[in-house]
Amino acid sequence: MTVSINVELINSETPGQKLDVPDGSTYENVLDILGINQETVLILKEKKAVPIDGIAVPGNLTIMYIASQG
């Protein structure tokens, strides 16, 4: 079974996208799939920060870059 996540990227030139990840995936797994360094972003679910080791749930996910990408 998979979990569908709509990803919005803030402070990035990369457009958002829809991901289907395996059930039980963590937000760290989501970042790995997207090729994003976890130390450069803040992950928000319904405008609240979520832990990197939290289990990904369906719906909208906002990933905000908080450190320079250059």
Predicted model as a PDB file, atoms N, CA, C, CB and O in Angstrom, pLDDT in the B-factor column:
MODEL        1                                                                  
ATOM      1  N   MET A   1       0.841  -1.172   0.000  1.00 91.00           N  
ATOM      2  CA  MET A   1       0.000   0.000   0.000  1.00 91.00           C  
ATOM      3  C   MET A   1       0.891   1.242   0.000  1.00 91.00           C  
ATOM      4  CB  MET A   1      -0.960  -0.006   1.217  1.00 91.00           C  
ATOM      5  O   MET A   1       2.012   1.216   0.509  1.00 91.00           O  
ATOM      6  N   THR A   2       0.376   2.326  -0.578  1.00 95.00           N  
ATOM      7  CA  THR A   2       1.160   3.554  -0.641  1.00 95.00           C  
ATOM      8  C   THR A   2       0.417   4.718  -0.011  1.00 95.00           C  
ATOM      9  CB  THR A   2       1.513   3.883  -2.081  1.00 95.00           C  
ATOM     10  O   THR A   2      -0.794   4.670   0.206  1.00 95.00           O  
ATOM     11  N   VAL A   3       1.179   5.765   0.274  1.00 96.00           N  
ATOM     12  CA  VAL A   3       0.655   7.005   0.829  1.00 96.00           C  
ATOM     13  C   VAL A   3       0.871   8.093  -0.216  1.00 96.00           C  
ATOM     14  CB  VAL A   3       1.348   7.371   2.196  1.00 96.00           C  
ATOM     15  O   VAL A   3       1.990   8.274  -0.695  1.00 96.00           O  
ATOM     16  N   SER A   4      -0.190   8.823  -0.575  1.00 97.00           N  
ATOM     17  CA  SER A   4      -0.085   9.909  -1.556  1.00 97.00           C  
ATOM     18  C   SER A   4       0.134  11.231  -0.830  1.00 97.00           C  
ATOM     19  CB  SER A   4      -1.359   9.980  -2.448  1.00 97.00           C  
ATOM     20  O   SER A   4      -0.624  11.601   0.066  1.00 97.00           O  
ATOM     21  N   ILE A   5       1.192  11.938  -1.240  1.00 97.00           N  
ATOM     22  CA  ILE A   5       1.560  13.199  -0.615  1.00 97.00           C  
ATOM     23  C   ILE A   5       1.713  14.259  -1.699  1.00 97.00           C  
ATOM     24  CB  ILE A   5       2.869  13.053   0.211  1.00 97.00           C  
ATOM     25  O   ILE A   5       2.401  14.042  -2.696  1.00 97.00           O  
ATOM     26  N   ASN A   6       1.066  15.410  -1.500  1.00 97.00           N  
ATOM     27  CA  ASN A   6       1.249  16.562  -2.377  1.00 97.00           C  
ATOM     28  C   ASN A   6       2.298  17.452  -1.729  1.00 97.00           C  
ATOM     29  CB  ASN A   6      -0.104  17.341  -2.616  1.00 97.00           C  
ATOM     30  O   ASN A   6       2.071  18.008  -0.655  1.00 97.00           O  
ATOM     31  N   VAL A   7       3.444  17.586  -2.383  1.00 97.00           N  
ATOM     32  CA  VAL A   7       4.569  18.313  -1.814  1.00 97.00           C  
ATOM     33  C   VAL A   7       4.631  19.714  -2.406  1.00 97.00           C  
ATOM     34  CB  VAL A   7       5.889  17.560  -2.064  1.00 97.00           C  
ATOM     35  O   VAL A   7       4.631  19.886  -3.625  1.00 97.00           O  
ATOM     36  N   GLU A   8       4.683  20.717  -1.527  1.00 96.00           N  
ATOM     37  CA  GLU A   8       4.895  22.103  -1.930  1.00 96.00           C  
ATOM     38  C   GLU A   8       6.276  22.502  -1.424  1.00 96.00           C  
ATOM     39  CB  GLU A   8       3.766  23.060  -1.366  1.00 96.00           C  
ATOM     40  O   GLU A   8       6.585  22.337  -0.244  1.00 96.00           O  
ATOM     41  N   LEU A   9       7.102  23.028  -2.322  1.00 95.00           N  
ATOM     42  CA  LEU A   9       8.446  23.463  -1.946  1.00 95.00           C  
ATOM     43  C   LEU A   9       8.475  24.984  -1.879  1.00 95.00           C  
ATOM     44  CB  LEU A   9       9.509  22.935  -2.952  1.00 95.00           C  
ATOM     45  O   LEU A   9       8.127  25.661  -2.846  1.00 95.00           O  
ATOM     46  N   ILE A  10       8.891  25.517  -0.737  1.00 94.00           N  
ATOM     47  CA  ILE A  10       8.965  26.963  -0.540  1.00 94.00           C  
ATOM     48  C   ILE A  10      10.429  27.379  -0.509  1.00 94.00           C  
ATOM     49  CB  ILE A  10       8.237  27.394   0.772  1.00 94.00           C  
ATOM     50  O   ILE A  10      11.273  26.677   0.048  1.00 94.00           O  
ATOM     51  N   ASN A  11      10.722  28.534  -1.117  1.00 90.00           N  
ATOM     52  CA  ASN A  11      12.088  29.060  -1.254  1.00 90.00           C  
ATOM     53  C   ASN A  11      12.931  28.148  -2.135  1.00 90.00           C  
ATOM     54  CB  ASN A  11      12.750  29.218   0.129  1.00 90.00           C  
ATOM     55  O   ASN A  11      14.123  27.958  -1.890  1.00 90.00           O  
ATOM     56  N   SER A  12      12.308  27.592  -3.153  1.00 87.00           N  
ATOM     57  CA  SER A  12      12.981  26.700  -4.082  1.00 87.00           C  
ATOM     58  C   SER A  12      12.507  27.002  -5.494  1.00 87.00           C  
ATOM     59  CB  SER A  12      12.722  25.220  -3.719  1.00 87.00           C  
ATOM     60  O   SER A  12      11.369  27.422  -5.701  1.00 87.00           O  
ATOM     61  N   GLU A  13      13.381  26.787  -6.456  1.00 87.00           N  
ATOM     62  CA  GLU A  13      12.998  26.956  -7.852  1.00 87.00           C  
ATOM     63  C   GLU A  13      12.348  25.692  -8.401  1.00 87.00           C  
ATOM     64  CB  GLU A  13      14.214  27.329  -8.696  1.00 87.00           C  
ATOM     65  O   GLU A  13      11.808  25.700  -9.508  1.00 87.00           O  
ATOM     66  N   THR A  14      12.395  24.613  -7.639  1.00 84.00           N  
ATOM     67  CA  THR A  14      11.813  23.343  -8.053  1.00 84.00           C  
ATOM     68  C   THR A  14      10.307  23.371  -7.782  1.00 84.00           C  
ATOM     69  CB  THR A  14      12.491  22.151  -7.310  1.00 84.00           C  
ATOM     70  O   THR A  14       9.879  23.750  -6.692  1.00 84.00           O  
ATOM     71  N   PRO A  15       9.507  22.973  -8.768  1.00 86.00           N  
ATOM     72  CA  PRO A  15       8.054  22.965  -8.538  1.00 86.00           C  
ATOM     73  C   PRO A  15       7.647  21.846  -7.575  1.00 86.00           C  
ATOM     74  CB  PRO A  15       7.305  22.804  -9.873  1.00 86.00           C  
ATOM     75  O   PRO A  15       8.376  20.873  -7.384  1.00 86.00           O  
ATOM     76  N   GLY A  16       6.482  22.007  -6.984  1.00 87.00           N  
ATOM     77  CA  GLY A  16       5.951  20.964  -6.122  1.00 87.00           C  
ATOM     78  C   GLY A  16       5.597  19.744  -6.952  1.00 87.00           C  
ATOM     79  O   GLY A  16       5.605  19.788  -8.182  1.00 87.00           O  
ATOM     80  N   GLN A  17       5.292  18.672  -6.272  1.00 94.00           N  
ATOM     81  CA  GLN A  17       4.949  17.452  -6.978  1.00 94.00           C  
ATOM     82  C   GLN A  17       4.123  16.521  -6.096  1.00 94.00           C  
ATOM     83  CB  GLN A  17       6.210  16.746  -7.454  1.00 94.00           C  
ATOM     84  O   GLN A  17       4.028  16.701  -4.882  1.00 94.00           O  
ATOM     85  N   LYS A  18       3.540  15.538  -6.734  1.00 96.00           N  
ATOM     86  CA  LYS A  18       2.789  14.516  -6.009  1.00 96.00           C  
ATOM     87  C   LYS A  18       3.671  13.278  -5.910  1.00 96.00           C  
ATOM     88  CB  LYS A  18       1.420  14.189  -6.718  1.00 96.00           C  
ATOM     89  O   LYS A  18       4.269  12.848  -6.896  1.00 96.00           O  
ATOM     90  N   LEU A  19       3.743  12.718  -4.725  1.00 96.00           N  
ATOM     91  CA  LEU A  19       4.539  11.510  -4.494  1.00 96.00           C  
ATOM     92  C   LEU A  19       3.660  10.407  -3.936  1.00 96.00           C  
ATOM     93  CB  LEU A  19       5.711  11.798  -3.533  1.00 96.00           C  
ATOM     94  O   LEU A  19       2.735  10.662  -3.165  1.00 96.00           O  
ATOM     95  N   ASP A  20       3.952   9.203  -4.327  1.00 97.00           N  
ATOM     96  CA  ASP A  20       3.363   8.017  -3.705  1.00 97.00           C  
ATOM     97  C   ASP A  20       4.515   7.268  -3.058  1.00 97.00           C  
ATOM     98  CB  ASP A  20       2.582   7.110  -4.755  1.00 97.00           C  
ATOM     99  O   ASP A  20       5.409   6.773  -3.745  1.00 97.00           O  
ATOM    100  N   VAL A  21       4.492   7.185  -1.729  1.00 97.00           N  
ATOM    101  CA  VAL A  21       5.568   6.520  -0.997  1.00 97.00           C  
ATOM    102  C   VAL A  21       5.008   5.290  -0.299  1.00 97.00           C  
ATOM    103  CB  VAL A  21       6.227   7.482   0.029  1.00 97.00           C  
ATOM    104  O   VAL A  21       3.814   5.236  -0.002  1.00 97.00           O  
ATOM    105  N   PRO A  22       5.854   4.307  -0.036  1.00 97.00           N  
ATOM    106  CA  PRO A  22       5.381   3.099   0.648  1.00 97.00           C  
ATOM    107  C   PRO A  22       4.794   3.418   2.026  1.00 97.00           C  
ATOM    108  CB  PRO A  22       6.527   2.095   0.792  1.00 97.00           C  
ATOM    109  O   PRO A  22       5.296   4.288   2.737  1.00 97.00           O  
ATOM    110  N   ASP A  23       3.747   2.717   2.387  1.00 96.00           N  
ATOM    111  CA  ASP A  23       3.136   2.856   3.702  1.00 96.00           C  
ATOM    112  C   ASP A  23       4.214   2.625   4.762  1.00 96.00           C  
ATOM    113  CB  ASP A  23       1.944   1.857   3.880  1.00 96.00           C  
ATOM    114  O   ASP A  23       5.005   1.688   4.654  1.00 96.00           O  
ATOM    115  N   GLY A  24       4.241   3.472   5.777  1.00 96.00           N  
ATOM    116  CA  GLY A  24       5.238   3.348   6.841  1.00 96.00           C  
ATOM    117  C   GLY A  24       6.487   4.175   6.601  1.00 96.00           C  
ATOM    118  O   GLY A  24       7.394   4.178   7.433  1.00 96.00           O  
ATOM    119  N   SER A  25       6.550   4.881   5.467  1.00 97.00           N  
ATOM    120  CA  SER A  25       7.705   5.738   5.180  1.00 97.00           C  
ATOM    121  C   SER A  25       7.740   6.903   6.162  1.00 97.00           C  
ATOM    122  CB  SER A  25       7.656   6.261   3.718  1.00 97.00           C  
ATOM    123  O   SER A  25       6.702   7.372   6.630  1.00 97.00           O  
ATOM    124  N   THR A  26       8.943   7.358   6.462  1.00 98.00           N  
ATOM    125  CA  THR A  26       9.107   8.524   7.323  1.00 98.00           C  
ATOM    126  C   THR A  26       9.293   9.764   6.454  1.00 98.00           C  
ATOM    127  CB  THR A  26      10.311   8.339   8.289  1.00 98.00           C  
ATOM    128  O   THR A  26       9.479   9.667   5.241  1.00 98.00           O  
ATOM    129  N   TYR A  27       9.239  10.928   7.092  1.00 98.00           N  
ATOM    130  CA  TYR A  27       9.491  12.162   6.353  1.00 98.00           C  
ATOM    131  C   TYR A  27      10.944  12.211   5.869  1.00 98.00           C  
ATOM    132  CB  TYR A  27       9.177  13.391   7.233  1.00 98.00           C  
ATOM    133  O   TYR A  27      11.239  12.843   4.854  1.00 98.00           O  
ATOM    134  N   GLU A  28      11.835  11.555   6.582  1.00 98.00           N  
ATOM    135  CA  GLU A  28      13.225  11.445   6.124  1.00 98.00           C  
ATOM    136  C   GLU A  28      13.271  10.680   4.800  1.00 98.00           C  
ATOM    137  CB  GLU A  28      14.109  10.737   7.196  1.00 98.00           C  
ATOM    138  O   GLU A  28      14.022  11.056   3.901  1.00 98.00           O  
ATOM    139  N   ASN A  29      12.482   9.612   4.668  1.00 97.00           N  
ATOM    140  CA  ASN A  29      12.407   8.865   3.409  1.00 97.00           C  
ATOM    141  C   ASN A  29      11.901   9.747   2.282  1.00 97.00           C  
ATOM    142  CB  ASN A  29      11.500   7.643   3.563  1.00 97.00           C  
ATOM    143  O   ASN A  29      12.397   9.668   1.158  1.00 97.00           O  
ATOM    144  N   VAL A  30      10.914  10.588   2.576  1.00 97.00           N  
ATOM    145  CA  VAL A  30      10.372  11.506   1.568  1.00 97.00           C  
ATOM    146  C   VAL A  30      11.471  12.448   1.079  1.00 97.00           C  
ATOM    147  CB  VAL A  30       9.178  12.319   2.145  1.00 97.00           C  
ATOM    148  O   VAL A  30      11.614  12.669  -0.124  1.00 97.00           O  
ATOM    149  N   LEU A  31      12.250  13.004   2.014  1.00 97.00           N  
ATOM    150  CA  LEU A  31      13.343  13.899   1.628  1.00 97.00           C  
ATOM    151  C   LEU A  31      14.384  13.157   0.794  1.00 97.00           C  
ATOM    152  CB  LEU A  31      14.002  14.512   2.876  1.00 97.00           C  
ATOM    153  O   LEU A  31      14.910  13.706  -0.174  1.00 97.00           O  
ATOM    154  N   ASP A  32      14.681  11.924   1.160  1.00 97.00           N  
ATOM    155  CA  ASP A  32      15.645  11.122   0.397  1.00 97.00           C  
ATOM    156  C   ASP A  32      15.155  10.914  -1.033  1.00 97.00           C  
ATOM    157  CB  ASP A  32      15.882   9.757   1.083  1.00 97.00           C  
ATOM    158  O   ASP A  32      15.936  11.029  -1.977  1.00 97.00           O  
ATOM    159  N   ILE A  33      13.867  10.608  -1.200  1.00 95.00           N  
ATOM    160  CA  ILE A  33      13.299  10.410  -2.532  1.00 95.00           C  
ATOM    161  C   ILE A  33      13.430  11.686  -3.361  1.00 95.00           C  
ATOM    162  CB  ILE A  33      11.819   9.985  -2.432  1.00 95.00           C  
ATOM    163  O   ILE A  33      13.699  11.637  -4.561  1.00 95.00           O  
ATOM    164  N   LEU A  34      13.236  12.831  -2.697  1.00 94.00           N  
ATOM    165  CA  LEU A  34      13.317  14.115  -3.399  1.00 94.00           C  
ATOM    166  C   LEU A  34      14.746  14.616  -3.559  1.00 94.00           C  
ATOM    167  CB  LEU A  34      12.504  15.150  -2.665  1.00 94.00           C  
ATOM    168  O   LEU A  34      14.987  15.590  -4.272  1.00 94.00           O  
ATOM    169  N   GLY A  35      15.690  13.960  -2.904  1.00 94.00           N  
ATOM    170  CA  GLY A  35      17.096  14.381  -2.984  1.00 94.00           C  
ATOM    171  C   GLY A  35      17.369  15.665  -2.214  1.00 94.00           C  
ATOM    172  O   GLY A  35      18.191  16.483  -2.625  1.00 94.00           O  
ATOM    173  N   ILE A  36      16.672  15.834  -1.093  1.00 94.00           N  
ATOM    174  CA  ILE A  36      16.798  17.049  -0.286  1.00 94.00           C  
ATOM    175  C   ILE A  36      17.557  16.737   1.000  1.00 94.00           C  
ATOM    176  CB  ILE A  36      15.402  17.644   0.037  1.00 94.00           C  
ATOM    177  O   ILE A  36      17.261  15.759   1.687  1.00 94.00           O  
ATOM    178  N   ASN A  37      18.539  17.580   1.318  1.00 94.00           N  
ATOM    179  CA  ASN A  37      19.313  17.461   2.547  1.00 94.00           C  
ATOM    180  C   ASN A  37      18.431  17.891   3.720  1.00 94.00           C  
ATOM    181  CB  ASN A  37      20.620  18.322   2.477  1.00 94.00           C  
ATOM    182  O   ASN A  37      17.966  19.030   3.750  1.00 94.00           O  
ATOM    183  N   GLN A  38      18.199  17.018   4.668  1.00 94.00           N  
ATOM    184  CA  GLN A  38      17.303  17.296   5.784  1.00 94.00           C  
ATOM    185  C   GLN A  38      17.763  18.455   6.654  1.00 94.00           C  
ATOM    186  CB  GLN A  38      17.158  16.074   6.626  1.00 94.00           C  
ATOM    187  O   GLN A  38      16.953  19.039   7.374  1.00 94.00           O  
ATOM    188  N   GLU A  39      19.040  18.800   6.606  1.00 93.00           N  
ATOM    189  CA  GLU A  39      19.552  19.881   7.443  1.00 93.00           C  
ATOM    190  C   GLU A  39      19.274  21.261   6.857  1.00 93.00           C  
ATOM    191  CB  GLU A  39      21.035  19.710   7.650  1.00 93.00           C  
ATOM    192  O   GLU A  39      19.573  22.274   7.489  1.00 93.00           O  
ATOM    193  N   THR A  40      18.704  21.306   5.650  1.00 94.00           N  
ATOM    194  CA  THR A  40      18.461  22.586   4.990  1.00 94.00           C  
ATOM    195  C   THR A  40      16.985  22.949   4.925  1.00 94.00           C  
ATOM    196  CB  THR A  40      19.030  22.557   3.602  1.00 94.00           C  
ATOM    197  O   THR A  40      16.631  23.982   4.356  1.00 94.00           O  
ATOM    198  N   VAL A  41      16.120  22.121   5.496  1.00 95.00           N  
ATOM    199  CA  VAL A  41      14.683  22.362   5.364  1.00 95.00           C  
ATOM    200  C   VAL A  41      13.924  22.208   6.677  1.00 95.00           C  
ATOM    201  CB  VAL A  41      14.104  21.424   4.344  1.00 95.00           C  
ATOM    202  O   VAL A  41      14.402  21.619   7.646  1.00 95.00           O  
ATOM    203  N   LEU A  42      12.722  22.767   6.656  1.00 96.00           N  
ATOM    204  CA  LEU A  42      11.756  22.577   7.720  1.00 96.00           C  
ATOM    205  C   LEU A  42      10.562  21.902   7.069  1.00 96.00           C  
ATOM    206  CB  LEU A  42      11.362  23.940   8.428  1.00 96.00           C  
ATOM    207  O   LEU A  42      10.124  22.323   5.999  1.00 96.00           O  
ATOM    208  N   ILE A  43      10.031  20.867   7.693  1.00 97.00           N  
ATOM    209  CA  ILE A  43       8.908  20.118   7.129  1.00 97.00           C  
ATOM    210  C   ILE A  43       7.652  20.477   7.911  1.00 97.00           C  
ATOM    211  CB  ILE A  43       9.173  18.575   7.169  1.00 97.00           C  
ATOM    212  O   ILE A  43       7.614  20.378   9.137  1.00 97.00           O  
ATOM    213  N   LEU A  44       6.625  20.895   7.174  1.00 97.00           N  
ATOM    214  CA  LEU A  44       5.381  21.330   7.797  1.00 97.00           C  
ATOM    215  C   LEU A  44       4.196  20.511   7.297  1.00 97.00           C  
ATOM    216  CB  LEU A  44       5.144  22.811   7.528  1.00 97.00           C  
ATOM    217  O   LEU A  44       4.078  20.237   6.103  1.00 97.00           O  
ATOM    218  N   LYS A  45       3.345  20.136   8.198  1.00 96.00           N  
ATOM    219  CA  LYS A  45       2.097  19.431   7.888  1.00 96.00           C  
ATOM    220  C   LYS A  45       1.000  20.243   8.562  1.00 96.00           C  
ATOM    221  CB  LYS A  45       2.111  17.905   8.389  1.00 96.00           C  
ATOM    222  O   LYS A  45       0.979  20.360   9.787  1.00 96.00           O  
ATOM    223  N   GLU A  46       0.093  20.801   7.778  1.00 91.00           N  
ATOM    224  CA  GLU A  46      -0.972  21.654   8.299  1.00 91.00           C  
ATOM    225  C   GLU A  46      -0.409  22.801   9.137  1.00 91.00           C  
ATOM    226  CB  GLU A  46      -1.949  20.828   9.133  1.00 91.00           C  
ATOM    227  O   GLU A  46      -0.920  23.108  10.214  1.00 91.00           O  
ATOM    228  N   LYS A  47       0.663  23.436   8.621  1.00 90.00           N  
ATOM    229  CA  LYS A  47       1.319  24.606   9.215  1.00 90.00           C  
ATOM    230  C   LYS A  47       2.028  24.320  10.533  1.00 90.00           C  
ATOM    231  CB  LYS A  47       0.311  25.683   9.431  1.00 90.00           C  
ATOM    232  O   LYS A  47       2.385  25.253  11.252  1.00 90.00           O  
ATOM    233  N   LYS A  48       2.238  23.043  10.864  1.00 95.00           N  
ATOM    234  CA  LYS A  48       2.964  22.673  12.076  1.00 95.00           C  
ATOM    235  C   LYS A  48       4.164  21.820  11.691  1.00 95.00           C  
ATOM    236  CB  LYS A  48       2.042  21.914  13.075  1.00 95.00           C  
ATOM    237  O   LYS A  48       4.068  20.944  10.831  1.00 95.00           O  
ATOM    238  N   ALA A  49       5.301  22.086  12.342  1.00 96.00           N  
ATOM    239  CA  ALA A  49       6.510  21.317  12.066  1.00 96.00           C  
ATOM    240  C   ALA A  49       6.309  19.863  12.470  1.00 96.00           C  
ATOM    241  CB  ALA A  49       7.720  21.919  12.806  1.00 96.00           C  
ATOM    242  O   ALA A  49       5.678  19.565  13.484  1.00 96.00           O  
ATOM    243  N   VAL A  50       6.856  18.970  11.661  1.00 96.00           N  
ATOM    244  CA  VAL A  50       6.787  17.541  11.969  1.00 96.00           C  
ATOM    245  C   VAL A  50       8.207  16.998  12.138  1.00 96.00           C  
ATOM    246  CB  VAL A  50       6.023  16.761  10.849  1.00 96.00           C  
ATOM    247  O   VAL A  50       9.136  17.503  11.508  1.00 96.00           O  
ATOM    248  N   PRO A  51       8.386  15.986  12.971  1.00 97.00           N  
ATOM    249  CA  PRO A  51       9.715  15.410  13.165  1.00 97.00           C  
ATOM    250  C   PRO A  51      10.161  14.616  11.933  1.00 97.00           C  
ATOM    251  CB  PRO A  51       9.726  14.507  14.406  1.00 97.00           C  
ATOM    252  O   PRO A  51       9.348  13.997  11.248  1.00 97.00           O  
ATOM    253  N   ILE A  52      11.440  14.649  11.676  1.00 96.00           N  
ATOM    254  CA  ILE A  52      12.012  13.970  10.513  1.00 96.00           C  
ATOM    255  C   ILE A  52      11.730  12.472  10.557  1.00 96.00           C  
ATOM    256  CB  ILE A  52      13.522  14.219  10.440  1.00 96.00           C  
ATOM    257  O   ILE A  52      11.615  11.835   9.509  1.00 96.00           O  
ATOM    258  N   ASP A  53      11.618  11.901  11.756  1.00 97.00           N  
ATOM    259  CA  ASP A  53      11.375  10.465  11.873  1.00 97.00           C  
ATOM    260  C   ASP A  53       9.887  10.124  12.021  1.00 97.00           C  
ATOM    261  CB  ASP A  53      12.142   9.914  13.055  1.00 97.00           C  
ATOM    262  O   ASP A  53       9.528   8.979  12.298  1.00 97.00           O  
ATOM    263  N   GLY A  54       9.021  11.140  11.832  1.00 97.00           N  
ATOM    264  CA  GLY A  54       7.584  10.895  11.885  1.00 97.00           C  
ATOM    265  C   GLY A  54       7.123  10.106  10.665  1.00 97.00           C  
ATOM    266  O   GLY A  54       7.727  10.190   9.596  1.00 97.00           O  
ATOM    267  N   ILE A  55       6.058   9.347  10.831  1.00 97.00           N  
ATOM    268  CA  ILE A  55       5.512   8.547   9.733  1.00 97.00           C  
ATOM    269  C   ILE A  55       4.707   9.454   8.808  1.00 97.00           C  
ATOM    270  CB  ILE A  55       4.624   7.381  10.275  1.00 97.00           C  
ATOM    271  O   ILE A  55       3.815  10.177   9.253  1.00 97.00           O  
ATOM    272  N   ALA A  56       5.032   9.409   7.518  1.00 97.00           N  
ATOM    273  CA  ALA A  56       4.353  10.233   6.513  1.00 97.00           C  
ATOM    274  C   ALA A  56       2.894   9.811   6.385  1.00 97.00           C  
ATOM    275  CB  ALA A  56       5.065  10.127   5.144  1.00 97.00           C  
ATOM    276  O   ALA A  56       2.576   8.623   6.317  1.00 97.00           O  
ATOM    277  N   VAL A  57       2.017  10.808   6.354  1.00 96.00           N  
ATOM    278  CA  VAL A  57       0.583  10.553   6.204  1.00 96.00           C  
ATOM    279  C   VAL A  57       0.095  11.242   4.930  1.00 96.00           C  
ATOM    280  CB  VAL A  57      -0.217  11.058   7.456  1.00 96.00           C  
ATOM    281  O   VAL A  57       0.716  12.197   4.464  1.00 96.00           O  
ATOM    282  N   PRO A  58      -1.004  10.765   4.372  1.00 97.00           N  
ATOM    283  CA  PRO A  58      -1.517  11.355   3.134  1.00 97.00           C  
ATOM    284  C   PRO A  58      -1.904  12.818   3.310  1.00 97.00           C  
ATOM    285  CB  PRO A  58      -2.716  10.567   2.640  1.00 97.00           C  
ATOM    286  O   PRO A  58      -2.239  13.265   4.407  1.00 97.00           O  
ATOM    287  N   GLY A  59      -1.849  13.551   2.201  1.00 96.00           N  
ATOM    288  CA  GLY A  59      -2.282  14.944   2.227  1.00 96.00           C  
ATOM    289  C   GLY A  59      -1.205  15.880   1.732  1.00 96.00           C  
ATOM    290  O   GLY A  59      -0.308  15.487   0.986  1.00 96.00           O  
ATOM    291  N   ASN A  60      -1.307  17.129   2.161  1.00 97.00           N  
ATOM    292  CA  ASN A  60      -0.378  18.168   1.735  1.00 97.00           C  
ATOM    293  C   ASN A  60       0.792  18.272   2.699  1.00 97.00           C  
ATOM    294  CB  ASN A  60      -1.093  19.512   1.624  1.00 97.00           C  
ATOM    295  O   ASN A  60       0.621  18.208   3.917  1.00 97.00           O  
ATOM    296  N   LEU A  61       1.977  18.434   2.138  1.00 97.00           N  
ATOM    297  CA  LEU A  61       3.205  18.567   2.906  1.00 97.00           C  
ATOM    298  C   LEU A  61       3.961  19.762   2.358  1.00 97.00           C  
ATOM    299  CB  LEU A  61       4.072  17.266   2.841  1.00 97.00           C  
ATOM    300  O   LEU A  61       4.152  19.883   1.148  1.00 97.00           O  
ATOM    301  N   THR A  62       4.390  20.644   3.249  1.00 97.00           N  
ATOM    302  CA  THR A  62       5.167  21.802   2.831  1.00 97.00           C  
ATOM    303  C   THR A  62       6.602  21.610   3.285  1.00 97.00           C  
ATOM    304  CB  THR A  62       4.573  23.118   3.404  1.00 97.00           C  
ATOM    305  O   THR A  62       6.870  21.325   4.452  1.00 97.00           O  
ATOM    306  N   ILE A  63       7.519  21.773   2.341  1.00 97.00           N  
ATOM    307  CA  ILE A  63       8.947  21.697   2.659  1.00 97.00           C  
ATOM    308  C   ILE A  63       9.520  23.077   2.384  1.00 97.00           C  
ATOM    309  CB  ILE A  63       9.692  20.574   1.816  1.00 97.00           C  
ATOM    310  O   ILE A  63       9.510  23.558   1.251  1.00 97.00           O  
ATOM    311  N   MET A  64      10.027  23.713   3.456  1.00 96.00           N  
ATOM    312  CA  MET A  64      10.540  25.065   3.363  1.00 96.00           C  
ATOM    313  C   MET A  64      12.053  25.069   3.542  1.00 96.00           C  
ATOM    314  CB  MET A  64       9.873  25.965   4.405  1.00 96.00           C  
ATOM    315  O   MET A  64      12.573  24.634   4.569  1.00 96.00           O  
ATOM    316  N   TYR A  65      12.751  25.570   2.521  1.00 93.00           N  
ATOM    317  CA  TYR A  65      14.196  25.694   2.655  1.00 93.00           C  
ATOM    318  C   TYR A  65      14.517  26.809   3.630  1.00 93.00           C  
ATOM    319  CB  TYR A  65      14.860  25.958   1.289  1.00 93.00           C  
ATOM    320  O   TYR A  65      13.989  27.914   3.511  1.00 93.00           O  
ATOM    321  N   ILE A  66      15.386  26.523   4.599  1.00 91.00           N  
ATOM    322  CA  ILE A  66      15.745  27.509   5.608  1.00 91.00           C  
ATOM    323  C   ILE A  66      17.230  27.837   5.575  1.00 91.00           C  
ATOM    324  CB  ILE A  66      15.358  27.011   6.984  1.00 91.00           C  
ATOM    325  O   ILE A  66      17.699  28.677   6.343  1.00 91.00           O  
ATOM    326  N   ALA A  67      17.976  27.175   4.684  1.00 72.00           N  
ATOM    327  CA  ALA A  67      19.409  27.418   4.551  1.00 72.00           C  
ATOM    328  C   ALA A  67      19.725  27.604   3.070  1.00 72.00           C  
ATOM    329  CB  ALA A  67      20.247  26.243   5.167  1.00 72.00           C  
ATOM    330  O   ALA A  67      18.999  27.124   2.200  1.00 72.00           O  
ATOM    331  N   SER A  68      20.801  28.295   2.808  1.00 63.00           N  
ATOM    332  CA  SER A  68      21.215  28.549   1.434  1.00 63.00           C  
ATOM    333  C   SER A  68      21.476  27.239   0.696  1.00 63.00           C  
ATOM    334  CB  SER A  68      22.468  29.433   1.407  1.00 63.00           C  
ATOM    335  O   SER A  68      22.062  26.306   1.243  1.00 63.00           O  
ATOM    336  N   GLN A  69      21.032  27.192  -0.550  1.00 52.00           N  
ATOM    337  CA  GLN A  69      21.243  25.996  -1.367  1.00 52.00           C  
ATOM    338  C   GLN A  69      22.512  26.118  -2.202  1.00 52.00           C  
ATOM    339  CB  GLN A  69      20.037  25.751  -2.279  1.00 52.00           C  
ATOM    340  O   GLN A  69      22.859  25.189  -2.932  1.00 52.00           O  
ATOM    341  N   GLY A  70      23.194  27.220  -2.111  1.00 57.00           N  
ATOM    342  CA  GLY A  70      24.375  27.456  -2.933  1.00 57.00           C  
ATOM    343  C   GLY A  70      25.578  27.117  -2.193  1.00 57.00           C  
ATOM    344  O   GLY A  70      26.684  27.249  -2.719  1.00 57.00           O  
TER     345      GLY A  70                                                      
ENDMDL                                                                          
END                                                                             
